Amino acid sequence: MTHILKEPVTGPSAWRRADVEDSSQWTYILDEKMRKEILESAEKIAANGDDVWSLSRTSVPLSRSADLFARCVDELENGRGLAMVRGVPIEGLSLEEAHTVFGVVGLHLGKAVPQNGRGDRVVSIKDHGIGRLNSKTVRGYQTNEALPFHSDAPDIAALLCLQQAQQGGEFYVASAMQIYNTLLEEAPELLGLYYAGIFYDYRGEEPPGEPPAYKNAIFGYHNNQLTCRYFLRQFADSAPAKLGFFQSEAEKLALDTFEEIAAREENYVSMRLAPGDMQLVDDNITVHRRAAYSDEADGATDTTRHLLRLWINVENGREFPQFVSTHRWGMKRAATVQQKD
Amino acid sequence: MTHILKEPVTGPSAWRRADVEDSSQWTYILDEKMRKEILESAEKIAANGDDVWSLSRTSVPLSRSADLFARCVDELENGRGLAMVRGVPIEGLSLEEAHTVFGVVGLHLGKAVPQNGRGDRVVSIKDHGIGRLNSKTVRGYQTNEALPFHSDAPDIAALLCLQQAQQGGEFYVASAMQIYNTLLEEAPELLGLYYAGIFYDYRGEEPPGEPPAYKNAIFGYHNNQLTCRYFLRQFADSAPAKLGFFQSEAEKLALDTFEEIAAREENYVSMRLAPGDMQLVDDNITVHRRAAYSDEADGATDTTRHLLRLWINVENGREFPQFVSTHRWGMKRAATVQQKD
């Protein structure tokens, strides 16, 4: 039976900007020895011709840095849901080598899951030059457009910066727990609607025989824990028509209200990644967005900025029904598979 | 922009049992002269070979009883939403003759609209012997089962009793406005969900090319008036699977809560119709249900009870968006047309 939480969320997960503005609280710096062991692990995997995703954490031990990643995951899951790791060793590496370094780090964060209908565990966040989010099949990681506040499907999204754009691309994070507390105070009549869930467009990545959109809750409360998933607004807005319906005004109001609260200046922090920075956000308790980015003054295209993304589920993570995050354990194989990048 | 009402509804529409228990407040009795003019009008229409639905109200004047029907409609729309007219002259008439009498009365209530995908303006509420409501195509008026609280699509539902069952068939009415007031007090977190709407099964009567279910609000607030539509729970429960989805727990909670409040003893009144009784309910402000009925002690079948139903929109009725009652103006022609009764 569903339980709609009517008390504010307390503890470090319900933060405002002022609580997290001192980024040293959630920043972890890899020292030279840590960088060296990560790089050497990656080189060894490459020399053996192994696929990093076929390996277990214990087979890739990091005696110096494993503890840092464990503290980082603890901060994500049980703290503010926000962490930055600086100094990931990617300087001078090929894209394939950087993938392997990211894989080594990923093994120490948790279990990486497929992020699209093709089964990719690492995706490139860059301007893929295949169109805009208002098209019917494009996803956020494939464009250089601004993205509104949203969460990703698994427990944690990890973004590793390889190159930054000439301009833009700032990253913003807000606490979904604090958004809930504000909703409880200002718009309690909308709460049930978030628990009931809305439809999200698969963007052409639906598994064979399934409808072109899926239903997902925005908030769920289980085992005394509130969990949030707020997927991209564009997917919520394009889903109803794909199903032959329309978005009701109350649904639009609920989405607008959530985003308006997230976007209040007192509620979010912003940052800009430099090469080697790894930004981590906990999707259970935070939402994030990014600014548009470009090499050009007109913002049209970008050929520079390049992040890699992992979707990670932590070990012994919180339990909640699949309805709270349909694709927490990764996207299934799609009926139609998109072109290779 | 949607507005979610956060104040209780006031006035006669928000009633409890104690406010309406004296049925003389909302009972209208046709005297012998009224009965005679209605019967004579119907006989004249039949003698001319006219279809009553092709006629206008002005062409079928009722100099003695028109005012009674006007007061009745005013009580429905602006009062308690509940009325009983006693003494409709149907004794000894054939079914076709009773249809015409009902049509004459209907013209003086408002505009009758099609109630199914076949375009019928009068439907027979009886045990059609075509199965149960848990089947995929059966509608409430076609079975002898108990029906939970619900509303019909137009402003007014008028039920004319031709014959009553040996047992059962009691009719219950509750104020949807009072249900709203209780929700506001006890479960305000669910309100937005009712405005957002849920899906209802077409039961095979979808217009060509449309999905097998439609989305409809439960409450809507427009022009300072709250309007309710609560369609049959069975249709809400069977719709998601037809679309390839599921009913979320929060949606189930919202439906359960609505029905639990309606079913509280202090909230509804009950009655049992006798031949010639016409029960009227205003679907904008009330919900109704009926008990199972049967000729048999085991409740299996019924060959006796027979009501006729009209769906009526009143002249200059309240305005609200189509989403609040998708079929207020009648059902469109269905892709698949059911068998004639």
Chai-1 contact restraints between the chains, C-beta under 6 A:
chainA,res_idxA,chainB,res_idxB,connection_type,confidence,min_distance_angstrom,max_distance_angstrom,comment,restraint_id
A,T2,B,E249,contact,1.0,0.0,6.0,A-B,restraint_1
A,T2,B,A250,contact,1.0,0.0,6.0,A-B,restraint_2
A,T2,B,L253,contact,1.0,0.0,6.0,A-B,restraint_3
A,I4,B,E189,contact,1.0,0.0,6.0,A-B,restraint_4
A,P188,B,P188,contact,1.0,0.0,6.0,A-B,restraint_5
A,P188,B,E189,contact,1.0,0.0,6.0,A-B,restraint_6
A,E189,B,I4,contact,1.0,0.0,6.0,A-B,restraint_7
A,E189,B,P188,contact,1.0,0.0,6.0,A-B,restraint_8
A,E189,B,L191,contact,1.0,0.0,6.0,A-B,restraint_9
A,E189,B,G192,contact,1.0,0.0,6.0,A-B,restraint_10
A,L190,B,G192,contact,1.0,0.0,6.0,A-B,restraint_11
A,L191,B,E189,contact,1.0,0.0,6.0,A-B,restraint_12
A,G192,B,E189,contact,1.0,0.0,6.0,A-B,restraint_13
A,G192,B,L190,contact,1.0,0.0,6.0,A-B,restraint_14
A,G192,B,L193,contact,1.0,0.0,6.0,A-B,restraint_15
A,G192,B,A250,contact,1.0,0.0,6.0,A-B,restraint_16
A,L193,B,G192,contact,1.0,0.0,6.0,A-B,restraint_17
A,L193,B,L193,contact,1.0,0.0,6.0,A-B,restraint_18
A,L193,B,A196,contact,1.0,0.0,6.0,A-B,restraint_19
A,Y195,B,A250,contact,1.0,0.0,6.0,A-B,restraint_20
A,A196,B,L193,contact,1.0,0.0,6.0,A-B,restraint_21
A,A196,B,S248,contact,1.0,0.0,6.0,A-B,restraint_22
A,A196,B,A250,contact,1.0,0.0,6.0,A-B,restraint_23
A,A196,B,E251,contact,1.0,0.0,6.0,A-B,restraint_24
A,G197,B,S248,contact,1.0,0.0,6.0,A-B,restraint_25
A,P211,B,G244,contact,1.0,0.0,6.0,A-B,restraint_26
A,K215,B,F245,contact,1.0,0.0,6.0,A-B,restraint_27
A,G244,B,P211,contact,1.0,0.0,6.0,A-B,restraint_28
A,F245,B,K215,contact,1.0,0.0,6.0,A-B,restraint_29
A,S248,B,A196,contact,1.0,0.0,6.0,A-B,restraint_30
A,S248,B,G197,contact,1.0,0.0,6.0,A-B,restraint_31
A,E249,B,T2,contact,1.0,0.0,6.0,A-B,restraint_32
A,A250,B,T2,contact,1.0,0.0,6.0,A-B,restraint_33
A,A250,B,G192,contact,1.0,0.0,6.0,A-B,restraint_34
A,A250,B,Y195,contact,1.0,0.0,6.0,A-B,restraint_35
A,A250,B,A196,contact,1.0,0.0,6.0,A-B,restraint_36
A,E251,B,A196,contact,1.0,0.0,6.0,A-B,restraint_37
A,L253,B,T2,contact,1.0,0.0,6.0,A-B,restraint_38
